[in-house]
Amino acid sequence: MVIPRPAVQRWMEARSLNFTAPVVLEDDGSSGASSFIDVATTPQRPLIWLEAVEGDQHDPLLLGNKLAEAVSRALNVQLFGYGMPWTYGTELLRRSVHRLGPWTLALSGAEHAPLLARTLLSLHDGQSVTLLQTSEPLPQDVLYRSVTHLGAEELRVTPQELLTWFPQRAHDPQALLDLHDRCRGQFRPLMAHLARLLALPTPAEPSPTGPRFMPGEGVEVDPQRLLAALVHQKRWTEALEIAVAIQPACVPTLLVHAGPQYHERGLHPRLYELLSRLPDDLAGSETVLRWRYSAALRISAAAPLRPEIQAFLTEHEAPELRALYAGTALTLEHRKDEIRRAAQAQTTPLTLYYHGLSLAEETPQEALAVLRDSVDSAEHVGTPHDVVRNVQALAATCTQAGQYLHALHWTGYALRQYDHNRLGDWQRRLSALNEWAYTSLLCGRLGGVAETLAAAEDELRAGAPHLTSIFTTTLGDHALVRGDALAALRHYEHARRSHPRTHQGWSSTQLVRALVELGQPEQALARAEEAYSLTQHEATSYARWSTLALGMALAYVRPAQAIAHLEAAMNAFERPLKADTLVRAAAHLAFAYLQLRQRDQAIATLARVEPYLQELGDSGRLLLGGPLTLFADVWNLTAPPAGLSLALLGSAEVRWADRTLKLQRRQLEMLVLLTLHPGGLGGDRFVSLLYRDELAARSSLKAGLSRLRDLIPIGSQPYRLLTPVRADFVEVMSLLQAGQVAEAVRRYAGPLLPDSDAPGIVEYRELLDETLKRAVIAHRDPALLTHLASVMRDDLEIWEAAADRMNTHDPHRPLALSRIQQLRQELA
């Protein structure tokens, strides 16, 4: 039995005044508020509907998860994921309404989430609509604005409405009217009685997650069959809830899938509570103990479990539990051996992850190989969550080792994997975004950084204050790079206030940097001295930061006193290595030496960190050093001799001695050939590589070289460049030979001088393009294939390889198939 939807819509519209104001539905379950909500949506205004239950108001993450699921159901997009408070979600909705809205926002059980209800009311603007369903009156501080209030009386079905709903029974209207009187016009009793009258099943009522029966109306389902159905549908979190109650023996098996989902959704308290209900023999089993401990770590309840885990590990190998426990509970002295033991006993994404992290604490270069293995392991036998976690650890260790470009690329890969697999742990995604932004600043790759950080700052301030701390320092770094030292200082101050005393040294390094940029070195020294006093009696891992901060501040006012502190900081950050901070210490020590006119010591200091300077961009040097006006002499100590720069892939840019040169095509060809033959070219060989028609070519060559010598130093006998040269076409080939395919693709902007028909140019152009194409096809990465295909627009083979590797749902696949068809027609 189904009431025609238009009839219910008319019933709704007669009471809602067409949603000119938010609607509050006060319903104890009999008045049909759920049906009212169900018809409030339209194709132009999708329904975002969630339900709160008792206790939800005390768990903002749980409400945030429900809101995330409601948004995903309604919009079929992952606007945000799990593990974030509901305030974050409502702020994103507010900011996204102009591109994704309008929508209908509905909250059932509003009395269990009053603050969320109040916020949803603020989103009602006439285009987007808000409905609140509650079983009891809401406080006035929640209903802060005018609403259309519909209680039991207002929601009653009128006799005339009932007659119009069932015109097929017009020959016997009295029966309907009698039924109306018996049910006093209440929607749910009317539907139940009509179903019985017509010998039909009682209709289910709508809910945010689909139709459901009221208590006592539905068909009883055997719990065992329900559990089997949930497992079949891979609804692991729901299956675990039932298994704990009716079939505990299944729990260890279910945890393989359910455990990661509970973590991803931020449901650590619920997972811990469920597993703590199990009988002792199951609660103390290896898999359950691992997940109990993992959940306990996230809710600061791990201490009581540690004796039980220690006892278990004395009798069992349990590699994953051992690695997890050692990585989170043991001191560095004991941690390394225990984690190595776990990794040797069983190679899994988790044991390799902790093995890599433990190595990174002392030897990050050694850790990189293990963490790369951990990524490979996760990609082959792990979950997408394992992949993202391990890639993030690899990226962070690359930064620690001074491989900033690698860190940037790995972090970008983590974000792509996160989005591609629609993972829900939003906090992990935000931490990856933060790492990406920071490494972008170090490398000088600033495209998109400002927009990313601005969006994150606004959203986190309004929606998740507890997460803002992971971004505040990066926000300050970006402000410093863009020249707003005052904004940087505000961000750094905010970070300092949110950190415990032991972290004051870390915060003070940024404070010193901003204050010096503002021309306040004495204030910088005062902040550094305070942090030094607060942390010097702590462990080296804390004290080294305040030592660095004090040395930095002293370098500007009393450089002779800075030397000892900065030398100590360099030693502390050199082993274990933290490359970016080591560079900061070295730059300030070199600055102090220059102030004391000890140039040789300054040069030696920078030589000590030379490997960690190679991938720093201008913004990275500005960030880790000091004001440009003061540090120009420092960085000049590392400046290479003036050289020639050629960017000729897909473009024609030549720079010499900080000037851009405007050259003719033949001059560009000469430079390419001279670059490809650093040992020099004899006249005849040069002519054969440059000209197709060699008649009178030697005189043309000499005239062309003569004009080129007026701009760039070129030797003769043989002809050769007399200056260092950097050329993108040479670097791309070198990257391919080193196996760095992804970086080669990124650097390849198009063919080398595509209009040139010089034999030497044509030969190298074809060699480079074919080498690149073969490497990318062998690499089999769909993103690289797609990118290269878009650059090599007319290459059928690369388009076919790209389409072959694309997922059927890849949005680029239709373009690839269309291009393949077009090229085949052209070739035919």
DRENLO-421965 format. One record per residue (C-alpha): y, x, z. Coordinates in steps of 0.02 Angstrom, whole numbers, padded with zeros to 5 digits, always signed. Example, Ala and Ser with C-alpha at 12.3 -4.5 7.8 and 13.67 -1.06 7.14 Angstrom:
<sites>
-00225+00615+00390;-00053+00684+00357;
</sites>
This chain:
<sites>
+00000+00000+00000;+00163+00078-00057;+00337+00006-00042;+00434+00037-00203;+00545+00189-00176;+00702+00100-00243;+00677-00034-00110;+00674+00096+00030;+00826+00181-00047;+00922+00017-00043;+00869-00004+00139;+00934+00170+00174;+01097+00151+00077;+01137-00014+00162;+01143+00080+00327;+01205+00254+00284;+01369+00207+00200;+01314+00325+00059;+01321+00475+00175;+01508+00483+00192;+01469+00551+00365;+01315+00638+00437;+01179+00518+00491;+01095+00519+00661;+00932+00420+00666;+00878+00375+00843;+00695+00330+00824;+00547+00332+00943;+00426+00329+00797;+00431+00143+00758;+00592+00127+00660;+00546+00218+00500;+00669+00361+00514;+00547+00479+00424;+00540+00362+00273;+00729+00351+00279;+00740+00542+00269;+00606+00552+00134;+00709+00449+00010;+00874+00534+00050;+00837+00673-00074;+00882+00668-00259;+00843+00787-00403;+01022+00851-00387;+01012+00865-00197;+00841+00932-00140;+00780+00897+00037;+00774+01042+00161;+00679+00962+00305;+00612+01041+00464;+00548+00977+00630;+00579+01044+00805;+00461+01012+00950;+00476+01034+01136;+00515+01214+01183;+00584+01264+01012;+00762+01277+01075;+00710+01430+01176;+00635+01520+01025;+00766+01551+00890;+00642+01652+00786;+00518+01508+00780;+00655+01389+00724;+00711+01520+00598;+00534+01526+00528;+00530+01337+00512;+00697+01339+00423;+00638+01477+00305;+00484+01376+00260;+00587+01218+00234;+00706+01310+00117;+00562+01386+00020;+00477+01216+00000;+00637+01131-00058;+00713+01264-00171;+00558+01362-00223;+00652+01522-00184;+00640+01641-00037;+00820+01638+00018;+00766+01726+00177;+00602+01760+00264;+00519+01760+00433;+00566+01848+00593;+00750+01800+00587;+00840+01679+00704;+00891+01510+00636;+01074+01561+00647;+01042+01688+00509;+00965+01554+00399;+01104+01427+00422;+01234+01560+00384;+01144+01603+00222;+01138+01419+00177;+01324+01405+00208;+01358+01554+00095;+01235+01503-00041;+01282+01320-00063;+01399+01358-00208;+01256+01431-00313;+01100+01343-00247;+01166+01180-00172;+01207+01046-00138;+01059+00988-00034;+01003+00864+00097;+00976+00947+00266;+00864+00852+00387;+00806+00896+00563;+00675+00792+00650;+00658+00815+00838;+00842+00861+00848;+00839+00838+01037;+00728+00994+01046;+00852+01102+00949;+01027+01042+00995;+01119+01199+00940;+01034+01197+00771;+01075+01011+00756;+01259+01046+00790;+01262+01184+00659;+01180+01073+00528;+01312+00941+00560;+01443+01070+00513;+01359+01091+00342;+01385+00908+00294;+01529+00907+00170;+01502+00753+00063;+01408+00852-00069;+01276+00920+00049;+01211+00790+00171;+01146+00808+00350;+01024+00691+00437;+00965+00711+00617;+00814+00619+00685;+00799+00608+00873;+00699+00506+00999;+00838+00509+01128;+01029+00511+01126;+01104+00680+01083;+01238+00755+01197;+01418+00733+01148;+01443+00921+01128;+01312+00913+00990;+01389+00762+00905;+01558+00846+00895;+01608+00754+00736;+01602+00575+00673;+01427+00520+00622;+01341+00365+00559;+01232+00320+00707;+01077+00217+00669;+00972+00163+00818;+00825+00044+00828;+00935-00108+00800;+01023-00038+00647;+00859+00021+00571;+00769-00146+00587;+00708-00218+00423;+00789-00388+00390;+00681-00536+00339;+00764-00540+00168;+00729-00355+00140;+00547-00381+00183;+00532-00524+00058;+00610-00420-00081;+00492-00277-00044;+00338-00385-00078;+00387-00511-00213;+00204-00531-00260;+00182-00631-00098;+00327-00748-00134;+00207-00896-00140;+00175-00871+00046;+00339-00806+00119;+00306-00882+00289;+00165-00760+00323;+00283-00616+00294;+00416-00695+00403;+00291-00725+00543;+00237-00544+00530;+00419-00492+00536;+00446-00589+00697;+00288-00519+00775;+00344-00339+00737;+00527-00375+00776;+00572-00297+00609;+00514-00123+00659;+00464-00022+00507;+00304+00066+00564;+00223-00086+00648;+00264-00190+00494;+00178-00065+00380;+00025-00052+00493;+00005-00242+00508;+00030-00270+00322;-00104-00141+00285;-00227-00230+00398;-00177-00398+00322;-00214-00331+00148;-00370-00237+00204;-00291-00071+00153;-00281+00096+00244;-00130+00120+00354;+00000+00216+00253;+00041+00390+00312;+00220+00427+00359;+00318+00566+00276;+00349+00729+00370;+00424+00899+00327;+00252+00969+00285;+00179+00816+00199;+00111+00643+00241;+00035+00619+00414;-00030+00479+00522;+00046+00418+00683;-00064+00444+00839;-00211+00325+00834;-00191+00282+00649;-00274+00427+00560;-00454+00464+00523;-00537+00582+00646;-00581+00748+00565;-00723+00857+00627;-00640+01017+00696;-00774+01128+00619;-00745+01054+00447;-00557+01069+00472;-00575+01253+00518;-00682+01283+00363;-00553+01195+00254;-00410+01298+00325;-00505+01460+00295;-00544+01405+00117;-00358+01371+00088;-00313+01540+00168;-00205+01455+00299;-00244+01592+00421;-00120+01557+00559;-00177+01376+00577;-00359+01428+00565;-00337+01551+00707;-00260+01417+00819;-00412+01306+00796;-00539+01447+00805;-00474+01503+00975;-00506+01326+01040;-00673+01282+00959;-00755+01437+00887;-00692+01595+00973;-00827+01703+00894;-00736+01684+00726;-00574+01756+00794;-00606+01942+00760;-00646+01904+00577;-00496+01789+00557;-00379+01918+00632;-00398+02029+00480;-00290+01903+00386;-00207+01803+00526;-00144+01953+00626;-00028+02018+00488;+00038+01841+00457;+00082+01815+00640;+00173+01981+00642;+00262+01947+00479;+00326+01781+00546;+00385+01856+00709;+00260+01751+00807;+00209+01891+00923;+00222+01788+01085;+00109+01653+01012;-00020+01779+00949;-00024+01866+01118;-00043+01700+01209;-00184+01642+01094;-00284+01803+01107;-00262+01807+01295;-00354+01640+01305;-00515+01713+01235;-00665+01748+01345;-00666+01923+01419;-00802+01988+01303;-00701+01939+01149;-00530+01982+01219;-00594+02157+01252;-00673+02182+01080;-00600+02314+00964;-00512+02202+00837;-00445+02078+00965;-00388+02217+01080;-00295+02300+00938;-00201+02141+00893;-00170+02095+01075;-00092+02265+01101;+00008+02258+00939;+00080+02088+00988;+00113+02147+01166;+00214+02294+01101;+00332+02175+01013;+00362+02069+01168;+00374+02216+01292;+00212+02167+01378;+00106+02317+01332;+00101+02408+01499;-00031+02296+01583;-00147+02319+01433;-00143+02508+01430;-00275+02540+01566;-00394+02422+01475;-00364+02513+01310;-00387+02684+01390;-00553+02629+01464;-00609+02559+01296;-00563+02717+01203;-00664+02826+01321;-00821+02736+01260;-00777+02689+01080;-00702+02781+00932;-00601+02629+00871;-00493+02730+00749;-00358+02601+00713;-00338+02553+00896;-00336+02737+00942;-00201+02777+00814;-00096+02627+00866;-00111+02668+01051;-00077+02855+01030;+00071+02822+00916;+00155+02705+01039;+00100+02761+01213;+00061+02947+01219;+00179+03094+01231;+00201+03204+01080;+00093+03337+01162;-00060+03223+01165;-00016+03106+01023;-00046+03222+00878;-00227+03267+00921;-00276+03087+00957;-00202+03023+00795;-00281+03162+00694;-00447+03116+00774;-00423+02935+00722;-00378+02980+00543;-00529+03095+00528;-00644+02960+00597;-00581+02827+00475;-00455+02841+00334;-00359+02678+00329;-00179+02633+00287;-00143+02619+00474;-00224+02782+00532;-00141+02879+00391;+00026+02796+00432;+00021+02854+00612;-00047+03024+00562;+00101+03048+00445;+00226+02991+00577;+00155+03110+00706;+00165+03257+00585;+00344+03209+00538;+00398+03239+00717;+00368+03425+00694;+00334+03465+00510;+00402+03332+00393;+00354+03432+00238;+00172+03425+00292;+00191+03241+00336;+00247+03196+00159;+00075+03229+00085;-00011+03123+00218;+00113+02981+00198;+00091+02982+00009;-00096+02965+00042;-00057+02821+00160;+00037+02733+00020;-00108+02760-00101;-00230+02693+00029;-00122+02540+00062;-00107+02504-00124;-00296+02514-00148;-00369+02433+00009;-00222+02369+00112;-00108+02220+00112;+00065+02211+00033;+00133+02224+00211;+00038+02390+00231;+00113+02453+00068;+00293+02414+00118;+00272+02485+00293;+00196+02648+00231;+00321+02668+00090;+00464+02648+00214;+00389+02784+00324;+00374+02897+00172;+00555+02863+00122;+00620+02900+00297;+00522+03063+00301;+00592+03112+00131;+00766+03094+00205;+00713+03195+00355;+00649+03332+00238;+00808+03334+00135;+00733+03247-00017;+00868+03116-00025;+00837+03060-00205;+00653+03037-00170;+00699+02936-00016;+00813+02827-00120;+00680+02793-00251;+00543+02758-00124;+00655+02638-00030;+00695+02547-00191;+00509+02535-00224;+00480+02463-00050;+00611+02329-00082;+00535+02285-00251;+00362+02271-00173;+00432+02164-00034;+00516+02043-00155;+00374+02042-00281;+00247+01994-00147;+00369+01874-00062;+00338+01952+00107;+00418+01864+00253;+00460+02000+00381;+00647+01993+00349;+00689+02121+00483;+00584+02249+00390;+00674+02206+00229;+00843+02229+00312;+00792+02397+00382;+00738+02450+00207;+00905+02392+00138;+00993+02496+00271;+00891+02650+00225;+00927+02621+00041;+01114+02608+00074;+01118+02766+00181;+01021+02871+00055;+01132+02803-00083;+01282+02870+00011;+01199+03040+00034;+01156+03053-00152;+01320+02984-00215;+01234+02837-00301;+01360+02707-00244;+01326+02566-00368;+01291+02404-00274;+01309+02481-00102;+01475+02397-00060;+01411+02224-00108;+01247+02246-00014;+01330+02304+00146;+01468+02174+00140;+01341+02033+00123;+01233+02104+00262;+01382+02127+00377;+01441+01948+00360;+01268+01872+00376;+01211+01978+00522;+01371+01955+00621;+01358+01767+00610;+01170+01745+00605;+01083+01887+00696;+01192+01993+00811;+01042+02086+00882;+01006+02157+00708;+01183+02212+00672;+01154+02376+00764;+01042+02442+00624;+01184+02421+00501;+01338+02466+00601;+01328+02654+00578;+01291+02636+00392;+01437+02516+00377;+01545+02648+00460;+01478+02782+00344;+01522+02678+00193;+01696+02642+00259;+01723+02829+00286;+01666+02869+00109;+01782+02740+00032;+01930+02811+00131;+01949+02683+00271;+01927+02792+00425;+01998+02659+00541;+01864+02534+00488;+01734+02671+00507;+01793+02703+00685;+01777+02518+00728;+01598+02514+00664;+01552+02672+00757;+01629+02606+00918;+01527+02447+00900;+01369+02550+00878;+01408+02653+01033;+01433+02498+01142;+01263+02428+01092;+01166+02588+01129;+01096+02647+01297;+01165+02799+01384;+01031+02914+01313;+01091+02873+01136;+01274+02910+01171;+01260+03082+01093;+01200+03008+00929;+01344+02884+00926;+01471+03018+00971;+01436+03122+00814;+01500+02978+00708;+01647+02946+00825;+01699+03128+00812;+01690+03119+00623;+01801+02964+00611;+01929+03023+00739;+01950+03190+00651;+01975+03098+00486;+02113+03000+00573;+02196+03162+00631;+02146+03142+00814;+02043+03298+00856;+02090+03296+01041;+02025+03118+01060;+01868+03171+00966;+01842+03312+01090;+01863+03194+01237;+01729+03076+01169;+01611+03221+01135;+01634+03294+01309;+01595+03125+01388;+01434+03106+01287;+01386+03285+01328;+01402+03252+01514;+01300+03091+01503;+01152+03163+01407;+01133+03349+01435;+01003+03329+01573;+00896+03219+01458;+00756+03275+01342;+00803+03386+01196;+00780+03242+01074;+00930+03156+01159;+01031+03307+01216;+01037+03391+01045;+01149+03253+00976;+01284+03275+01107;+01272+03463+01083;+01309+03437+00900;+01451+03315+00936;+01534+03436+01055;+01516+03580+00932;+01591+03473+00793;+01741+03425+00898;+01771+03603+00959;+01766+03670+00781;+01935+03586+00748;+02025+03641+00907;+01934+03790+00983;+01819+03860+00847;+01764+04013+00947;+01691+03897+01081;+01607+03789+00948;+01494+03929+00884;+01366+03926+01025;+01351+03736+01026;+01332+03723+00838;+01205+03865+00832;+01105+03773+00966;+01119+03610+00867;+01059+03696+00709;+00908+03765+00799;+00870+03594+00874;+00880+03503+00708;+00793+03640+00609;+00629+03617+00702;+00583+03481+00701;+00681+03464+00540;+00809+03327+00516;+00890+03388+00358;+01045+03279+00346;+01094+03315+00526;+01054+03500+00504;+01175+03502+00357;+01307+03420+00466;+01285+03555+00598;+01287+03694+00467;+01443+03628+00380;+01540+03624+00543;+01475+03795+00595;+01531+03867+00427;+01699+03782+00453;+01717+03863+00625;+01673+04033+00553;+01804+04013+00417;+01933+03969+00549;+01889+04134+00632;+01900+04225+00463;+01714+04266+00467;+01675+04221+00287;+01509+04314+00276;+01439+04218+00426;+01498+04055+00347;+01408+04097+00185;+01250+04146+00279;+01256+03982+00376;+01262+03876+00219;+01128+03983+00137;+01015+03935+00282;+01025+03751+00231;+01041+03777+00044;+00880+03679+00002;+00950+03526+00089;+01115+03530-00007;+01039+03514-00181;+01029+03324-00185;+01189+03287-00089;+01321+03199-00190;+01509+03210-00160;+01499+03061-00043;+01359+03143+00054;+01460+03302+00078;+01609+03202+00135;+01501+03106+00257;+01412+03255+00333;+01559+03374+00328;+01739+03344+00377;+01901+03289+00293;+01913+03352+00114;+02077+03440+00147;+01994+03544+00283;+01819+03566+00210;+01858+03610+00029;+01840+03795+00070;+01673+03761+00155;+01596+03675+00005;+01672+03802-00114;+01559+03930-00032;+01412+03840-00113;+01496+03793-00278;+01404+03859-00432;+01503+03951-00564;+01597+03842-00688;+01474+03784-00820;+01445+03674-00969;+01380+03497-00946;+01302+03401-01090;+01263+03215-01079;+01199+03177-01253;+01058+03052-01224;+01127+02886-01280;+01304+02956-01270;+01406+03107-01322;+01496+03180-01171;+01532+03365-01152;+01621+03437-00999;+01678+03616-00978;+01779+03683-00831;+01813+03507-00764;+01877+03449-00934;+01800+03326-01056;+01793+03398-01232;+01808+03293-01390;+01688+03373-01514;+01632+03333-01690;+01450+03292-01727;+01414+03463-01802;+01486+03549-01648;+01374+03442-01537;+01224+03492-01642;+01268+03676-01622;+01278+03656-01433;+01110+03569-01426;+01024+03706-01527;+01104+03844-01423;+01050+03755-01264;+00871+03740-01326;+00867+03926-01366;+00944+04013-01214;+00884+04182-01279;+00994+04162-01432;+00976+04121-01618;+00992+04235-01768;+01097+04175-01913;+00955+04127-02030;+00858+04035-01895;+01016+03944-01839;+01052+03889-02019;+00873+03823-02042;+00884+03720-01884;+01059+03652-01920;+01066+03615-02107;+00950+03525-02227;+01041+03602-02375;+01054+03788-02339;+01162+03831-02490;+01325+03909-02428;+01271+03857-02254;+01296+04028-02172;+01486+04026-02202;+01493+03847-02136;+01399+03902-01981;+01519+04045-01947;+01672+03934-01970;+01600+03801-01855;+01553+03926-01721;+01726+04004-01731;+01808+03837-01693;+01683+03803-01553;+01718+03975-01475;+01899+03921-01449;+01832+03795-01323;+01672+03870-01251;+01617+04052-01229;+01485+04092-01361;+01412+04264-01395;+01351+04334-01560;+01207+04445-01620;+01116+04334-01575;+01220+04177-01554;+01205+04118-01375;+01299+04023-01239;+01387+04136-01114;+01399+04005-00977;+01273+03909-00871;+01230+03743-00950;+01161+03580-00886;+01094+03462-01019;+01019+03291-00991;+00895+03312-01135;+00828+03473-01058;+00820+03399-00883;+00723+03245-00942;+00594+03357-01027;+00581+03465-00870;+00553+03310-00763;+00414+03253-00879;+00332+03423-00870;+00341+03414-00680;+00260+03243-00680;+00416+03154-00616;+00403+03012-00741;+00506+02882-00648;+00654+02999-00629;+00639+03051-00812;+00648+02869-00866;+00798+02839-00756;+00888+02988-00832;+00843+02942-01012;+00988+02838-01079;+00940+02840-01263;+00891+02956-01406;+00971+03126-01429;+01113+03119-01557;+01031+02976-01654;+01145+02999-01806;+01101+03182-01828;+00985+03235-01968;+00988+03420-01923;+00806+03479-01933;+00807+03560-01760;+00886+03407-01681;+00767+03284-01766;+00616+03387-01713;+00668+03396-01530;+00725+03214-01525;+00555+03156-01588;+00464+03273-01470;+00562+03213-01318;+00544+03028-01362;+00357+03042-01395;+00326+03144-01237;+00422+03018-01133;+00334+02871-01213;+00161+02945-01186;+00200+02988-01004;+00262+02813-00966;+00115+02728-01052;-00004+02839-00951;+00093+02800-00792;+00060+02612-00819;+00205+02555-00710;+00267+02389-00784;+00444+02417-00721;+00455+02588-00806;+00377+02520-00965;+00499+02374-00969;+00649+02487-00940;+00597+02610-01075;+00562+02470-01198;+00737+02403-01171;+00807+02576-01211;+00689+02611-01358;+00722+02441-01432;+00629+02468-01597;+00470+02547-01530;+00329+02420-01550;+00201+02523-01455;+00304+02533-01296;+00343+02347-01302;+00158+02308-01320;+00115+02423-01175;+00250+02342-01067;+00189+02166-01105;+00010+02217-01071;+00055+02278-00895;+00168+02132-00849;+00110+01996-00731;+00098+01827-00818;+00239+01764-00707;+00352+01913-00741;+00522+01845-00800;+00534+01989-00926;+00371+01943-01013;+00443+01810-01132;+00573+01934-01194;+00439+02066-01221;+00327+01948-01319;+00473+01889-01425;+00524+02068-01464;+00345+02113-01510;+00335+01968-01632;+00503+02016-01708;+00453+02199-01732;+00285+02152-01808;+00372+02040-01933;+00493+02180-01977;+00352+02306-02000;+00252+02183-02105;
</sites>
